[in-house]
Every structure is written in structure tokens, then in C-alpha cells.
């Protein structure tokens, strides 16, 4: 059902946790009825220097969240903004059709964190 890459990210997710005083935070999903993802980013010179996540969900949600952080870390914020659910799923070697929505959580929460960063930066300039 899941690829070896997906299982590795499920069993040993990367970048789990919280960033104190993040530059941006993005949330996707609904904590009351299903998968829920919160992404924190720390940005220096428009590069995502650190990224962490907290997730509540199935194996695919955990693996997708982990892969999202891997794909975004070290990237310019504009490049990270272009990370799509398709890129996340492909990086995991594909997800079962009924679990594809899990990769959307990662892409959406990341975009919201980047928008939050941009809004905070604009307010502080």
C-alpha cells in the first residue's frame, strides 16, 4: 500500500516539533474531525532556515508532513511556495489514491506559513 520512502517518513519523521518565535505559521485541516497539520518556519534572508511541524493524522499525513519539510528546508520562500501536493506525493514515491489528500495538507500549511511570514515582514517594515 505505501512505498518504502513513505514508511520511512512515517516511522522516522523529520523536523517534528515547534519553533519558538517562528517567522510564519500555517495550519491546514480540522483538529476536530480528521487530519490536522501545523507548520512553523524560521526565515533568514528569504531562505527557510528551519521548519518544524506538528501533525495529527494517519501514516500518509505524517509522511507527507515530514516530506514537505524536507522539500522546503533551505529553499528560498518563493521556491518553497511552489511546492505542490503532487511534488510531495512524487517525492514519497506516490500515495494511494484515497490518501492523496494528505499531501495537500502539507502544501496548504506550507503556503499559509509563507503567507504569514510575508504578512509579518510587511507589518514590521
Steps between C-alpha positions, in 0.01 A plus 500: 500500500776750594846539346816443701565877498154569641545238771842643593351850542209356698724302735776764525347838412743787452466850650229420755444764763440868562710804418492759777440848356441379143501739206192329357240241601259315275214268590303261281228251581255477785613378842143404591428258218813375329852573386649823634840654425680801642826618339744748652772674298807704587627715214833678451573705187183358341628140543312248715775423751288288731162333472310285749159342509236351726250263345203294605411242242567174324828357371463686169439832680808453716719397205368786283565753775855373546569508125357852473759623748781319318400658169469851649800522734784705354287631215417864424148575621377558145634161387348331806167666421488306170515160675180323405322195630611322181868575576456373856327181386762439229783549751338226711488269199125549468211463740191282468219691331291510818795660685597766243316764704768463769761657273264795450519570874877549475484727197218709648652541848838593346341764277311644799823514704674686218208745465509552878875571475443749218220675692713521815796633304284761331352612834848535653652704217 
